[in-house]
């Protein structure tokens, strides 16, 4: 199921005109792929990341252990949009056993088109997250 959704998501990204790098593998330790993607995003090699596992929870937890990675579990249109617009997330995660293909495609579209606007009313909340990350050694 996960491989099928990954393939469909990649095809959809291509159809939308986006370039991407596929870090996926058959590694049973999903954290390995999540960490690779999170490191690439945190280092600026990719602007955003998309991770898929059974529920999306495991890869979200693993990605968030990487300094500079801000992963959000996206299971509906509103939370997917707000992950970026309200929280400046840079990695979306979702579950192959939770989301069907059509919903996953829609979430990817929303994820790729949403933009964070710095300096708005939500900026103090984002800055507080960054301040704590820096203080605790999880530099952004």
N, C-alpha and C positions, 0 to 999 in steps of 0.2 A: 503494500500500500504506500509506504513512504517513498520508495523508488519511483512509483508511478506518479505520485504527486510532485516529486522533484522534477521529473522529466516534463510534466505538463506545465509546471511553473517556469522552467527554463524556456520552453517553447513559447509561452505567453510573453515572457520578457523580450524575446527576440521579435515576436510579432509587434510588440509595442515600440520596437526600435532601440531597446537598451542593450548595451554591451555588458557582459558579466564574466566573472571567473567562477568556475564550479569547483568548490573545495570538497565536494561530497565524496564519500567512499563507502565501502562495505564494512568499515570498521564498526564492530559491535559496541565500542566505547564511544557513544555519541559526543561525549565531552571533548574528544580529540578534534573533531571537525569544528565544534562550536568554538573552541579556543583558537584554532587556526583562523577562522573567519573573524572573530573578535580582535585578534592581533592585527590582522590586515586592515580592518576598519579603524582601529585605534591608532595605527601607524600612518593613516592617511592614504594607504594603497587603494582603498575603496571608500567611496563616500558613505555607502550604506551596505548593510548585510541582511540576508534572509536565511533563517535557519528552520529546518523542519525535523521533528522527531515524532513520536507517537502522540504526545499531548502538546508539545511545544514547551513544556515546563522545564524539562531537564536541560535542554540546550539554552534556555533563557538563563537558568541559574549558572550554568557553566560559563556562558559568555560574559555574564556580569561580574565574574571573578577577574576579568582582564582589565587592568587600569585603562581608562579611556573608552571602554565599551559600555554602552547604555542600551541594553536589550529590553524589549517590551513584548509581552505575550499578546498577540493580536488575534482575537477570535470573532470580532464583529467590526462593522464599518466604522462606527463612531470611535471605538477605542483605538483602532488602527490610525485614524486621522489624528486623534489627540495625542497619540504616542509621540508624534513629531511636533505638532503645533503647540501642545501644552508642555511637553517634557523634553523636547529636543533629542529623542531617542535616535540611535544610529543603527540599530539592529532590530528587525522584527522576527518574531518566532511564532510558529503555529503548528498545530498537530495534524498529522495525516489520519489519525483515528478520530479526530474531532471535527475537522473541516472537510467538506466535500470539494471536489475539483472546481466547481463553478464559484463557490464562495472564496476559495483560495485565490483564484484568478482575480476576483474583485478586490480582495484585500491587497494583493500585490499592486494592482493599479492605484489604489488609494495611497498605499505606502510610497510608491514611486513619485506620485504627483504632489504629496503634501510637503509644505515648506514651513520651517520655523522662522519666525520674524524676531530677531534680537531687539531688545530694548522695550518690548511691550510690557503690559501689566503682569505677565507671567515671569519676566526676567528675574525678579528677586528669588523666586522659588528655584529656578534653574541654577542661579548663582550659589544658593545655599547648598545645593547638591554638590556642585563643583568644589566649593570651599571645604566641605566635609571630606570629599574624595582626596583632595590635596593634603589636608591635615592628617588623614589616616594613612597616607602613603599610596593611595590609589589615584595617582595623578591622571588628569584628563588628557 
